Amino acid sequence: MPMAIFIILVLGGMALTIARYTSQASTASFQEIMNVQAFYAAESGAQYGMNQLFYDETQAMTQALALANCAALVSPPTFSGAGLQNCTATVSCNSTLVSGVRYFSIESVGQCGVGSPYSALRTLNVSSFVE
């Protein structure tokens, strides 16, 4: 009888350990997916910002035009694809003039999911200049 109780307790402890490990592995896997999605949301936001900053099909790019585009960069991109449907990106632009060269910095913050541990936040900074 004592041997049977011992075996039941040991097997029960092992079952509990395996269940806990499986749960932690599942949560870690989900968090990794959210981290990747947040990174791609931030990257997409940075690409959006650079496009809004430097692309104008009606006229040649100048420091003044890029500066105006930087100041006007307020609308964040929206994601409608299946991979980023629960994600947002907040994009901001700053400029600095150094020795006659205008430097621009785009910051994009990608966020996916709601509530911890089911959300992730990633920030990307991209810099460029116009001579």
N, C-alpha and C positions, 0 to 999 in steps of 0.2 A: 504494500500500500504506500509506504513512504517513497518508494522508487517511482511509482505511477504519478504521485503528486509532483515530485521533482521534475519528471519529464514533461508534464502538462505545464508547469510554470516556465520551464526553459523554452518550450515550443511557443507558449503564449508571448513570452518576452521577445523571441525572435520574430514572431508575426507582427508584433507592435513596432519593432524596429524597422522592418521591411515596409510596413504601411507608412510610417513617418518619412522614410527615405524616398519612397515613391511620390508622396505628396510634395516634398521639397523639390524634387527633380522636376515635377510638373510645373510648379510655380516658377522655378528658375528658367525653364524653357519658355514659358509664356512671357516672362520679363525680358528675355533675350529678343523675342520677336518684337515686343513693344519698343525696345531700344533701337533696333534696326529701322523700324517704321519711323520713329522720331528723328533719327539721323537723316533718312531720305526726305522727310517733310522739311527739315531745316535746309537740306541741300537744294530742294526744289524752290524753297523760298529765296535762297541766295541767288539762284539762277534767275528767278523772276525779278529780283531787285536789280541785278546787273543788266538784264534786258531792258527794264524800265529806265535805267540810268543812261545807257549808251546807245540804244536803238531808236533811231528816228529816220524813217524813210523819206521824209520831206526835205531835210536839210543836212548839211555836213555837221559832224560833231565838233563842238567847241567847248572851252571851259565854261563859258556862260550858259550854254544850253545844258550841259551836264549838271551844272550847279542848280539850274531851275528844275531839272528832272529829279535831282536829289531832294530838293525841298518839297516837291510835289508827290514824292513816294509815300503814300499813306494807305493805299488799298492793299490788303493782304491777299495772297493767292487763295483760291478755293480748290479743294481737291474733290473730284467726283469719281476717281478710279477706285476699284475694289481694294487696292493695296493701302490707300491712304484715306479711306472714307471717314475714319474716326479721328483724323489728325487735323491740326491747324498749324499755320506758320505765321509768325509776326515778324515783319521785315522793317528795318529802320536804316537810314542813311545819314552819315556824317561826312563833312568835308573839311579839309585843312589845306591852306596855301603855304607852301614852303619853297622859297627861292623862285617864285614865279611858276611853280608846278602845282597843280591842283590835285590833291590826293583824296580819294573817296574810300570810305569804309562802309560796307554793307554788313549788318548784323541780322542774322536770321535765327529765330528761336522756333524749333519744331516741337510740338507736343502731341502725344497720342494717348488715348485712353482717359479714364476718369478714376480718380481715387487710388491711393496707395494700397497694395503693390501693383495695381493694374494700370499704371500710367508711367510714361517716360518723357523726359525733357532733354533735348539736345540743342546746343548753340553752335553756330558756325559764323565765323567772321571772314569776309572776303575783301581784299583791298585792291585798288586799281588807281591809275592816274591818267590825267589828260594834260598834255603839254601845250 
